[in-house]
Amino acid sequence: MKYIPAFFFVMIIESAFAQTEKRLDSLLRNIVGTGEPGIALYVESAGKVIYNKGFGLADSHANTKIKTNTNFRLASVSKQFTAMGLLLLEK
């Protein structure tokens, strides 16, 4: 009997995650149209993957869709952001 409230709590939390996932799916599908460059979103909390999906195209010329394991080649673009973050931390 003592586990019944915990069970209902878990069910409510699971339902909230399911609704959030549906809302995120809907939002991202509205933002990223078919045949357009897209986005990949990965959300993790306490070591548990909460959301992991890709939408849109990774390569519009080859018509390759974004998947959860798509490698986004950023080259040296992120170095400036890392340097600025270090300068802010130092300050």
C-alpha positions as CSV (number, residue, x, y, z in Angstrom):
1,M,0.0,0.0,0.0
2,K,2.8,2.4,0.8
3,Y,4.1,2.2,-2.8
4,I,0.9,3.4,-4.4
5,P,1.6,7.2,-3.9
6,A,5.1,6.7,-5.3
7,F,3.7,4.8,-8.3
8,F,1.3,7.6,-9.1
9,F,4.1,10.2,-8.7
10,V,6.2,8.3,-11.2
11,M,3.3,8.1,-13.6
12,I,2.7,11.9,-13.3
13,I,6.4,12.7,-13.9
14,E,6.5,10.2,-16.9
15,S,3.3,11.8,-18.3
16,A,4.9,15.3,-18.0
17,F,8.0,14.1,-19.8
18,A,5.9,12.6,-22.6
19,Q,3.9,15.9,-23.0
20,T,7.2,17.9,-23.0
21,E,8.6,15.5,-25.7
22,K,5.5,16.0,-27.8
23,R,5.7,19.7,-27.5
24,L,9.4,19.8,-28.4
25,D,8.8,17.6,-31.4
26,S,6.0,19.9,-32.6
27,L,8.0,23.0,-32.0
28,L,11.1,21.7,-33.8
29,R,9.0,20.4,-36.7
30,N,7.5,23.8,-37.1
31,I,10.8,25.6,-37.0
32,V,12.6,23.2,-39.3
33,G,10.8,22.7,-42.6
34,T,11.3,19.7,-44.9
35,G,14.3,20.1,-47.2
36,E,15.9,22.8,-45.0
37,P,19.1,22.7,-42.8
38,G,18.1,21.4,-39.4
39,I,18.9,20.9,-35.8
40,A,19.9,18.1,-33.4
41,L,18.8,18.3,-29.8
42,Y,20.3,16.2,-26.9
43,V,19.1,16.7,-23.4
44,E,20.5,14.7,-20.5
45,S,19.9,15.0,-16.7
46,A,21.6,13.0,-14.0
47,G,23.1,10.6,-16.5
48,K,19.7,9.8,-18.1
49,V,18.9,10.8,-21.7
50,I,15.7,12.7,-21.7
51,Y,15.5,13.8,-25.3
52,N,17.6,12.9,-28.4
53,K,16.3,13.7,-31.8
54,G,17.4,15.3,-35.1
55,F,15.3,17.3,-37.6
56,G,16.0,18.6,-41.0
57,L,18.9,18.1,-43.4
58,A,22.6,17.7,-42.5
59,D,23.6,18.1,-46.2
60,S,21.1,19.8,-48.5
61,H,23.1,18.9,-51.7
62,A,23.1,15.2,-50.9
63,N,19.7,15.3,-49.2
64,T,21.1,13.6,-46.0
65,K,18.8,13.9,-43.0
66,I,20.1,14.7,-39.5
67,K,20.2,11.7,-37.2
68,T,21.0,11.5,-33.5
69,N,24.6,10.5,-34.3
70,T,25.3,13.1,-37.1
71,N,28.8,14.6,-36.8
72,F,28.6,18.4,-37.2
73,R,31.9,19.5,-38.6
74,L,32.5,22.9,-36.9
75,A,36.2,23.2,-37.8
76,S,37.8,26.0,-35.7
77,V,34.6,28.0,-35.0
78,S,34.3,27.0,-31.4
79,K,37.8,28.1,-30.4
80,Q,36.8,31.7,-30.1
81,F,33.9,30.8,-27.8
82,T,36.2,28.7,-25.6
83,A,38.8,31.5,-25.4
84,M,36.2,34.1,-24.4
85,G,34.7,31.7,-21.8
86,L,38.2,31.3,-20.2
87,L,38.7,35.1,-20.2
88,L,35.3,35.6,-18.5
89,L,36.2,32.9,-15.9
90,E,39.6,34.5,-15.2
91,K,38.0,37.9,-14.8
